[in-house]
Amino acid sequence: MHPENILNIENVHKIYKSAGKELTVLNNINFSVASGATLAITGPSGSGKTTLLGLCAGLDRATSGTVKLNDIRLDELTEDQRAAVRNNYVGFIFQNFQLMPTLTALENVMVPMELRGTKNIRAHAMDLLDKVGLAERSHHYPVQLSGGEQQRVSLARAFSNKPAILFADEPTGNLDAETSEKIEKLMFELNTDAGTTLVIVTHDLELAQRTSRIIKIKGGMIISDEANGR
């Protein structure tokens, strides 16, 4: 069972020190995300969206404040402990796919399951590739796949550890409109089928409109947080 809120962000600040100066990238961020919800985080370039996503997922640590994922306080954990939390509860999709070039599509999907010691991983990975329509491309390497195919492989990989929450950073940023539509449909289907919470950072307002809630960030601060009346 997942808690009612899969993610709780309280009074989060992120400050970078550069050449003796302090740069505040996130300023007093507060919000919670209900388990199974879909949320878009939007805002102009440099507004702090990707930084916020990294903090939510435990890829980075806040300067101050509390980040709770699945009732676990990430700010109190070591890097290794945060990695274990990510492997147990989190899936990722990135704009530039981030597949391992020396592994086939099938092997890329198998990696998170190998890390967890899951059984029957080859069959499970093939099932996921089949779900995203790539069963027949399972032995191809990323360089042999189109951008849309690579993103479908990364989507299958993201769901291979049955994540409680999926973080997607500009998941359709490098794709044409038709391919973007397919990736979006798959993300929301997997969200519905698996009950996975979906948090998407995007410039794409049409994609944002498909989520049930939109948080807008500007200058490192939340300027609006509204339910999306679809």
C-alpha positions in Angstrom: 0.0 0.0 0.0 1.2 3.5 -0.8 0.4 6.4 1.5 -2.4 8.8 0.5 0.3 11.3 -0.6 3.1 9.7 -2.5 5.1 13.0 -2.4 5.3 15.8 0.2 7.5 18.9 -0.4 7.8 21.3 2.5 9.6 24.6 2.6 12.2 23.4 0.0 15.0 25.8 -1.0 17.8 25.0 -3.4 20.8 27.4 -3.4 23.9 27.0 -5.5 27.1 28.8 -4.6 29.1 30.1 -7.6 32.1 32.3 -7.5 31.3 33.4 -4.0 27.8 34.3 -4.9 24.6 32.5 -3.9 22.0 31.7 -6.6 18.6 30.7 -5.3 17.1 28.3 -7.8 14.1 27.2 -5.7 12.6 29.4 -3.1 10.2 28.0 -0.4 8.5 25.3 -2.5 5.5 23.6 -0.9 3.1 21.0 -2.4 1.9 17.4 -2.1 1.0 14.8 -4.7 -1.7 12.2 -4.1 -0.9 8.6 -4.9 -2.1 7.8 -8.5 -2.4 11.4 -9.5 -1.1 13.1 -12.7 0.7 16.4 -12.3 2.4 18.7 -14.8 5.1 21.2 -13.7 5.5 24.0 -16.2 7.4 27.3 -16.5 10.0 29.1 -18.6 13.5 27.8 -19.1 15.6 28.4 -16.0 12.6 28.6 -13.7 13.8 25.6 -11.6 11.5 22.9 -13.0 14.2 20.3 -13.7 16.0 21.1 -10.4 12.7 20.5 -8.6 12.2 17.2 -10.3 15.7 16.1 -9.3 14.9 16.9 -5.6 11.6 15.1 -5.7 13.2 12.0 -7.1 16.1 12.1 -4.7 18.7 12.6 -7.5 19.8 15.8 -5.6 19.5 17.1 -2.1 17.7 20.3 -1.1 19.6 23.1 0.7 16.8 23.2 3.2 13.3 21.8 3.7 11.8 18.4 3.6 11.2 16.0 0.7 9.2 12.9 1.6 8.7 10.2 -1.1 6.4 7.3 -0.1 6.6 8.4 3.5 10.5 8.3 3.4 12.4 11.5 4.2 14.9 11.8 1.4 16.8 14.6 3.0 17.9 12.4 5.9 19.4 9.6 3.6 22.8 9.0 2.3 23.4 8.8 -1.5 23.3 5.0 -1.4 20.1 5.0 0.6 18.5 7.5 -1.8 19.5 5.2 -4.7 17.8 2.3 -3.1 14.6 4.3 -2.7 14.7 5.3 -6.4 15.2 1.7 -7.4 12.3 0.6 -5.3 9.7 3.3 -6.0 10.8 5.6 -8.9 10.7 5.4 -12.7 12.3 8.1 -15.0 11.9 9.3 -18.5 14.3 11.9 -19.9 14.1 14.1 -23.0 17.3 12.5 -24.4 16.2 8.9 -23.6 19.4 8.0 -21.6 19.5 4.4 -22.8 22.7 2.5 -22.5 24.2 2.4 -26.1 26.0 -1.0 -25.6 22.8 -2.8 -24.5 19.9 -4.0 -26.7 16.4 -2.7 -26.2 15.6 -5.8 -24.2 18.7 -5.5 -22.0 18.0 -1.8 -21.3 14.6 -2.8 -20.0 16.1 -5.6 -17.9 18.7 -3.4 -16.1 16.4 -2.1 -13.2 15.0 -5.6 -12.7 18.5 -7.1 -12.4 19.3 -4.5 -9.8 16.3 -5.6 -7.8 16.9 -9.3 -8.2 13.5 -9.8 -9.9 12.7 -13.3 -11.2 11.9 -14.1 -14.9 13.2 -10.8 -16.0 13.6 -11.6 -19.7 10.0 -12.7 -20.1 8.8 -9.6 -18.1 11.0 -7.3 -20.1 9.6 -8.7 -23.4 6.1 -8.3 -22.1 6.8 -4.6 -21.4 8.4 -4.1 -24.8 5.3 -5.7 -26.3 3.1 -3.3 -24.4 4.9 -0.3 -26.0 4.8 -2.0 -29.4 8.5 -2.9 -29.7 8.6 -6.7 -29.2 10.0 -7.2 -32.7 12.8 -4.6 -32.1 14.0 -6.2 -28.8 17.5 -7.1 -30.1 18.2 -3.7 -31.7 20.6 -1.3 -30.1 19.6 2.3 -29.4 21.5 3.6 -32.4 19.4 1.3 -34.6 16.1 2.8 -33.3 14.3 6.1 -34.1 13.9 8.7 -31.4 10.3 7.6 -30.8 11.3 4.0 -30.5 14.1 4.9 -28.0 11.6 6.8 -25.9 9.2 3.8 -25.9 12.1 1.6 -24.7 12.9 4.1 -21.9 9.2 4.0 -21.0 9.2 0.2 -20.8 12.4 0.5 -18.7 10.8 3.1 -16.4 7.9 0.7 -15.7 10.0 -2.4 -15.3 10.4 -1.9 -11.5 6.6 -1.2 -11.2 7.3 2.3 -9.8 5.0 4.0 -7.4 5.8 7.3 -9.1 7.1 8.2 -12.6 9.1 11.4 -13.2 9.2 12.5 -16.8 11.4 15.5 -17.8 10.3 16.9 -21.2 9.4 13.3 -22.3 8.3 14.5 -25.8 10.8 17.3 -26.2 12.8 15.6 -29.0 9.9 14.0 -30.8 7.6 15.0 -33.6 3.9 15.5 -33.0 2.7 12.1 -34.1 5.3 10.3 -32.0 4.7 12.6 -29.0 1.0 11.6 -29.1 1.9 7.9 -29.0 4.3 8.4 -26.0 1.8 10.5 -24.1 -0.9 7.9 -24.7 1.4 5.1 -23.4 2.4 7.2 -20.3 -1.2 7.8 -19.3 -2.3 4.2 -20.1 0.5 2.9 -17.9 -0.5 5.4 -15.2 -4.1 4.2 -15.3 -3.2 0.4 -15.6 -0.5 0.4 -12.9 -1.9 3.2 -10.6 1.5 4.9 -11.0 1.7 8.6 -10.0 2.8 10.7 -12.9 4.8 13.9 -12.5 5.8 15.6 -15.8 8.0 18.6 -16.3 7.1 20.1 -19.7 7.0 23.2 -21.9 4.3 21.5 -23.9 1.0 23.1 -22.7 -1.1 20.5 -24.6 0.7 17.7 -22.7 0.2 19.6 -19.4 -3.5 19.9 -20.1 -3.8 16.1 -20.1 -2.8 15.9 -16.4 -5.3 16.5 -13.6 -3.2 19.3 -12.0 -0.8 22.0 -13.2 1.9 23.7 -11.1 3.5 26.7 -12.7 7.0 27.8 -11.5 8.7 31.1 -12.3 11.9 32.4 -10.8 12.2 29.4 -8.5 8.8 30.0 -6.9 5.3 28.4 -7.4 3.1 31.1 -9.0 0.0 28.9 -9.4 -1.2 25.4 -8.5 -4.5 24.5 -10.0 -6.6 21.4 -10.6 -7.1 20.9 -14.3 -10.8 20.7 -15.1 -10.7 18.2 -17.9 
